[in-house]
Structure formats: C-alpha cells, structure tokens
C-alpha cells in the first residue's frame, strides 16, 4: 500500500506546471507545519521567504546523520523523512517558506503554529499546525466543545489576514491536519470578505467540525463550495461536531483511531484511494460520541475538561511524551488526582474513557473483518484465474 512518501517518489519529479496541485500535495504541506522552523524561516514581515531546500538543510543539520528525530507521541515520525525527500525533488524543493509562527501558552491553554508556502504556481498555501505533543494544545482542542472561539481560531484569522497583506496579489490555499484543518476553515470563514474572495481552496484533513450556529452564517455559506473535508474510513476526530460540507472518505492501512495518522492514508496516482462512505462502526462511534456530548451541558463539559487535565498534569507533565516516558510516576499521580475530583466529574471521565475504548475496539474488529473478507475475495480471484 502506498502513502505520502511513495507519492513523493512517484510524482516528485513533476513540477506543478506539469501536474497541477492536488489533494495529496495539500496533505504534504499540511504536515509540513509540524516542523519546528524557529530560527530558520522568518516570521511575518521579518524578511524574505526561504527556499524549502535550504530550510530543510538547516533544520536537518541540527540532528546527527541517521538519528531518528522524535516528533512526539502522536506527531508522525515520518515528517523529517518527508521533508528530506521534498528538498531533493523538483516539485517541492524550490517552494519558498515564510511567515512562520509558533506560539505556546500553557497557562491559557493556547497552541498555534503556521507557515506560508509559496508553491510556485501563483498561490500561497497557509499550513496550520494541528495539535502537537503539548497538553496545552490538547486542552485547547477540548475547549471547542463548549467555547464559541478558542484562542488558536482567533490567531488563525489574524494570521491569514497578515499573510494576505504580505502577498497582496496571490491566490490563497488553506489547509491543515486535525485541529489545523479546523483552523484553516475557521480562518477562511471569518477573514475579511476581500481576503475570502482570494481563497482558491480550503482543506480540512480529518479536522473536527463546528457548532451548528457557525454553519448557517452567510460567510460560511459563501466559502462552503471551496471547502474539502477528507476523513479516513473509520474517522473519529474528523467526525466530531458538525460539517456543513460533504466529506471525502479515504482508505487507510491502519485501524481504529490510528487512522488519524495522515501517513496511513492510501495514495493512488495524484489522489487518495476514495471510498463511498465511512464504515458502519465509524458511523456508530460518531453517533455515540454526539449523543454523549449532547447529554452534557456546557457547564458540565467545562468541568469535565478541567477535571481531565487536572488529572493529566498531576505529575507535572506538560507533554504526552512526558506522560509516556515516566508512566509509573504519571499513573500514580493521576490516580491520586482522580480521587480529588467530585463524583460527577469522576464518573464522566470514566464514562468517556470507557466509551472511547469500546468504540475503538469495535472499529478495530470491523476493520479486521473487512480486511479478511477482502483478502479472501482476492484469493478466490487468483484461484479462479
């Protein structure tokens, strides 16, 4: 099965003039914003954009040759390999990177990063980073369930406006993976009308949706036909909240929640392997999560989120990697923190964890069953000649 890295080997020798920008290029540039370009790519108004080939060289030379670059627990470790390939290929190496921003405020649960890519075909792709390894970033994501606008969404609008001013005559493409996809759509909806007119396309790659009141706004409806939401076949993250636009379902080599990893999405030619719909269990998981959320008032959701992150940070951890590396210490501190929560919040946490575990197990079982059936059909075809 082929993925983003295979696509680079297949199509990397073709410029955008020879083969136009496509949905796979979009995900590659969305993943690019997870790279820490601090000190390499200038911020807005801080200087000319840097050629991708040079930016990649400067980033990679920070690490010993052959050393695995740890991107964190949930950020794909293939990203440095992707960057290394991009720097060698005609399709990507001459692209220019600018307007790099990376802000983290743990006290206020704010995580935002983005980079602007001059793609070389007259457009600029604004790549919004999804949730990284920081607990602050994850807490901000959970705030979406009860807050009308999280800090990263506000910063995304400001960022798009800034990029639009720095590139006054360029068409704009917006995209991101996970929360980054949500930020891409949000910025496109709430930017000034003059900027919105310049937006060529918006991609939400398995990004969560929005509350119903956003989907009926005129500025959302004006942009809706330019928004593409891509989700894997058993999507969980991308199905959260509401989407006003149709979504594209793609195949993945992983099962369950691990399908959120964009490097698991299957590529064929210039696009992903499309499926007709998400799996039955994926739809059931979506319905179960929505029902559970609807049963909680905004105040209950807030208490749930505060309780959850009180438990997660009880050991002093600030990232998921911290939790993983000192699991015994973290587990003990989290158990003690659970005891300090009020009964309603503690019960809600237990219910939520149980719900996710049961849903993921069911998704895994269905995926394995479908894969087994597929292999049996292929075997019969071979046997029948």
Secondary structure in CASP SS format (residue, H / E / C, confidence):
PFRMAT SS
TARGET T0000
AUTHOR 0000-0000-0000
METHOD secondary structure of the structure
MODEL  1
X C 1.00
X C 1.00
X C 1.00
X H 1.00
X H 1.00
X H 1.00
X H 1.00
X H 1.00
X H 1.00
X H 1.00
X H 1.00
X C 1.00
X C 1.00
X C 1.00
X C 1.00
X C 1.00
X C 1.00
X C 1.00
X C 1.00
X C 1.00
X C 1.00
X C 1.00
X H 1.00
X H 1.00
X H 1.00
X H 1.00
X H 1.00
X H 1.00
X H 1.00
X H 1.00
X H 1.00
X H 1.00
X C 1.00
X C 1.00
X C 1.00
X C 1.00
X C 1.00
X C 1.00
X C 1.00
X C 1.00
X C 1.00
X C 1.00
X C 1.00
X C 1.00
X C 1.00
X C 1.00
X C 1.00
X C 1.00
X C 1.00
X E 1.00
X E 1.00
X H 1.00
X H 1.00
X H 1.00
X H 1.00
X H 1.00
X H 1.00
X H 1.00
X H 1.00
X H 1.00
X C 1.00
X C 1.00
X C 1.00
X C 1.00
X C 1.00
X C 1.00
X C 1.00
X C 1.00
X C 1.00
X C 1.00
X C 1.00
X C 1.00
X C 1.00
X C 1.00
X C 1.00
X C 1.00
X C 1.00
X C 1.00
X H 1.00
X H 1.00
X H 1.00
X H 1.00
X H 1.00
X H 1.00
X H 1.00
X H 1.00
X C 1.00
X C 1.00
X C 1.00
X C 1.00
X C 1.00
X C 1.00
X C 1.00
X C 1.00
X C 1.00
X E 1.00
X E 1.00
X E 1.00
X E 1.00
X E 1.00
X E 1.00
X E 1.00
X E 1.00
X E 1.00
X E 1.00
X C 1.00
X C 1.00
X C 1.00
X C 1.00
X E 1.00
X E 1.00
X E 1.00
X E 1.00
X E 1.00
X E 1.00
X E 1.00
X E 1.00
X E 1.00
X C 1.00
X C 1.00
X C 1.00
X C 1.00
X E 1.00
X E 1.00
X E 1.00
X E 1.00
X E 1.00
X E 1.00
X C 1.00
X C 1.00
X C 1.00
X C 1.00
X C 1.00
X E 1.00
X H 1.00
X H 1.00
X H 1.00
X H 1.00
X H 1.00
X H 1.00
X H 1.00
X H 1.00
X H 1.00
X C 1.00
X C 1.00
X C 1.00
X C 1.00
X C 1.00
X C 1.00
X C 1.00
X H 1.00
X H 1.00
X H 1.00
X H 1.00
X H 1.00
X H 1.00
X H 1.00
X H 1.00
X H 1.00
X H 1.00
X H 1.00
X H 1.00
X H 1.00
X H 1.00
X H 1.00
X H 1.00
X C 1.00
X C 1.00
X C 1.00
X C 1.00
X E 1.00
X E 1.00
X E 1.00
X E 1.00
X E 1.00
X E 1.00
X E 1.00
X C 1.00
X H 1.00
X H 1.00
X H 1.00
X H 1.00
X H 1.00
X H 1.00
X H 1.00
X H 1.00
X H 1.00
X H 1.00
X H 1.00
X H 1.00
X C 1.00
X C 1.00
X H 1.00
X H 1.00
X H 1.00
X H 1.00
X C 1.00
X C 1.00
X E 1.00
X E 1.00
X E 1.00
X E 1.00
X E 1.00
X E 1.00
X E 1.00
X C 1.00
X C 1.00
X C 1.00
X C 1.00
X E 1.00
X C 1.00
X H 1.00
X H 1.00
X H 1.00
X H 1.00
X C 1.00
X C 1.00
X H 1.00
X H 1.00
X H 1.00
X H 1.00
X H 1.00
X H 1.00
X H 1.00
X H 1.00
X H 1.00
X E 1.00
X E 1.00
X E 1.00
X E 1.00
X E 1.00
X E 1.00
X C 1.00
X C 1.00
X C 1.00
X C 1.00
X H 1.00
X H 1.00
X H 1.00
X C 1.00
X C 1.00
X E 1.00
X C 1.00
X C 1.00
X C 1.00
X C 1.00
X E 1.00
X E 1.00
X E 1.00
X E 1.00
X C 1.00
X E 1.00
X C 1.00
X C 1.00
X C 1.00
X H 1.00
X H 1.00
X H 1.00
X H 1.00
X H 1.00
X C 1.00
X H 1.00
X H 1.00
X H 1.00
X E 1.00
X C 1.00
X E 1.00
X E 1.00
X C 1.00
X C 1.00
X E 1.00
X E 1.00
X C 1.00
X E 1.00
X E 1.00
X C 1.00
X C 1.00
X C 1.00
X C 1.00
X H 1.00
X H 1.00
X H 1.00
X H 1.00
X H 1.00
X H 1.00
X H 1.00
X H 1.00
X H 1.00
X H 1.00
X H 1.00
X H 1.00
X H 1.00
X H 1.00
X H 1.00
X C 1.00
X C 1.00
X C 1.00
X H 1.00
X H 1.00
X H 1.00
X H 1.00
X H 1.00
X H 1.00
X H 1.00
X H 1.00
X H 1.00
X H 1.00
X H 1.00
X H 1.00
X H 1.00
X H 1.00
X H 1.00
X C 1.00
X C 1.00
X C 1.00
X C 1.00
X C 1.00
X C 1.00
X E 1.00
X H 1.00
X H 1.00
X H 1.00
X H 1.00
X H 1.00
X H 1.00
X C 1.00
X H 1.00
X H 1.00
X H 1.00
X H 1.00
X H 1.00
X H 1.00
X H 1.00
X H 1.00
X H 1.00
X H 1.00
X H 1.00
X H 1.00
X H 1.00
X H 1.00
X C 1.00
X C 1.00
X H 1.00
X H 1.00
X H 1.00
X H 1.00
X H 1.00
X H 1.00
X H 1.00
X H 1.00
X H 1.00
X H 1.00
X H 1.00
X H 1.00
X H 1.00
X H 1.00
X H 1.00
X H 1.00
X H 1.00
X H 1.00
X H 1.00
X H 1.00
X H 1.00
X H 1.00
X H 1.00
X H 1.00
X H 1.00
X H 1.00
X H 1.00
X H 1.00
X H 1.00
X H 1.00
X H 1.00
X H 1.00
X H 1.00
X H 1.00
X H 1.00
X H 1.00
X H 1.00
X H 1.00
X H 1.00
X H 1.00
X H 1.00
X C 1.00
X C 1.00
END
